[in-house]
């Protein structure tokens, strides 16, 4: 009787743990938002070689890898920090393509202010703001003409990489090595 009761308790606990885990992961699931880039600015079509995406404000972060599913083209995506994604394209003939942003959390109730800059083969840079407010996107343009250097280098655009913390294990390993070196000197003496 005691063994059956213990088995029932274990099953109830296991089900409760699974329920908590699944409900926690559901609330932190990632979502994505697709965009199209046609490379058409002020009546001229450009080939895009690089895109920078910046989170300016909001209650969600860009999730790894930040952006992707670029089609067509040969794109490489980096995410130096949670507020910045850099995508570069080695194909110079791509003017029409689709891409996705990836975000943490659920889209419902999310607020985000993003900006992205599109770099062209001619050296011109174009950009746009993207705002999300509770499932509704708006797309107020920065400019349909090439941006100025001050617009491209807006101080709100955080291009710095995230600081990589040195884990405590490295300090422990280092002090352990120093201790062994000191012990070796002591034994030789």
N, C-alpha and C positions, 0 to 999 in steps of 0.2 A: 504494500500500500504506500509506504514511504517513497519507494523508488518511482512509482507511477506519479505521485504528487510532484516529486522533484523533476521528472521528465516534462510534466505539464508546465511547471514554472519556467523551465528552460525554453520551451516552445513559445510561451507567451512573451518572455523577454526577447527572444530572437525576432519574433514578429514586430515587437515594439521598436527594436533597434532598426530593423529594416524600414519600418514606416518613417521613423525620424530621418534616416539617411536619405530615403527617396524624396521626402518632402523638402529636405534641405537642399539637395541637388537641383530639384525642380525650380526653386526660387533663385538659384544662382546660375541657371542655364544661360549659355551664350545665345545671341541672336545676331543676325546680319541684315544689312540693308544694301540693296543693289543700286548702282548708279551707272549711267552711260556717259561716256566722254566722246564727243564727236570731233573735237579738235577744230571746231568752227568758231572763229572769233572775228567779229566786225566784218563779216562777209568773206573772210579768207580761211582756207582750211590749212591747218598745221599738223605736223607729226609730233606726237608727245613722246618725250624721252624720259621724263621723270615726273613723279607726283609726290608732293609732301602733304600729309594730312595732320591737322593739329586740333586737339580738343582744347577749347578755350574755357568752357565752364560746363557744369552739369553734374548729375548724380550717377553717371556711368563712365566706365573706362573703356578704352580700346582693348579688346581681348586679343591674345596671340592668334595669328600673327599680325593682327591689326587691320590688314586689308589683303585681299586675294582674289582668286578666280578671275584674274585678268585674261580677257579673251578678245581678239587674238593678240599675239605678241609674245616676247620672251622676257617676262618680268621677274625681278628679284625684289623681295620685300624684306625690310628690316624694321624692327620696332625698338629704337633706343630707349624709350621710356613709355609709360602708360598714356602719355598725352601726345605722342608723336610717332608717325609712321612714314617711312621713306620707301618709295617703290621706284625702281629704275628699269628701263626698257632697252634692250640691246637692238631690237628691230626698229629701224628708222622710218619704215613706211606705214606705221600704224596710225591712222587718224580716227577711226571709229572702233571703240572697244567698250566692253562692259566690265565692271568690277564691283566688289563687295567690301563693305566695312564690317568688321566683327566687333561686337560689344559684349560686356559682361552684363549679367542681370536680365530682367524681363523688360520688354519694350514698353508695356503698359505703365503709365505713370512716370516714365523716364523723361528727363529734361537734358538736352545737350545743345551746346553751341560749338560747331565745328567750322574750320576753314580748310580749304585745300588750294594748293598752288600747282598749276600744270606748266611744266617747262617744255619748250618746243625746240626743234632742231635749228631754228633760226636764232635762238637766244632770247626770244620773247617769253615772258612769263604771264600767265593769266590765272585768275583765281575766282573763288566763290565762297560764300558763307552758306552753311547748312544748319538749320535749326530744327530740333525735335522738341515738341511739347505734347506729351501724352498721346503718342501714336500718330501725330500729324507733323509732316515735314514741310518746311518752307525753305526756299532757295533764293534769298536775296543776293544778287550779284555784287561782287566787289567792283568789277569793271569788265567791260567787254573789249577794252583796249589793253595793250600791254601795261603791266604794273610798273610803278617806279621802284627804285631801290629801297626807299623808306617803307613802302607797302610790303615788299618782299621780306624785309628785315624787321617787321613789326615785333616789338619786344614781347608781345603776348605769345608769339610762336616759339615754344620751348623746344629747341633743337638739341639741347644737351642730353647726353646719355645718363641713364640712372646710375647713381653711385653703387658700386658693387661692394657690399659689406664683407669684411674678412670674417669668416666664421670662427667661433671660439675654439673649434677643434684645431685650427691652424696655430693659435696661440699655445694651446696645450701641447701640441706636437713639438713646437719650437722650444718651449721650456723643458720638455722631456729630453730633447736632443742636447740642450745646454747642460742639463743635469747629468746625462751620460758622459758628456765631454769632461765635466768637472770630476766625475767619479773615476774616469780613466786616468786623468792627471794625478789624482790622489793615490791610485793604485801604483802608478809608475814611481811616485815619490816614495 
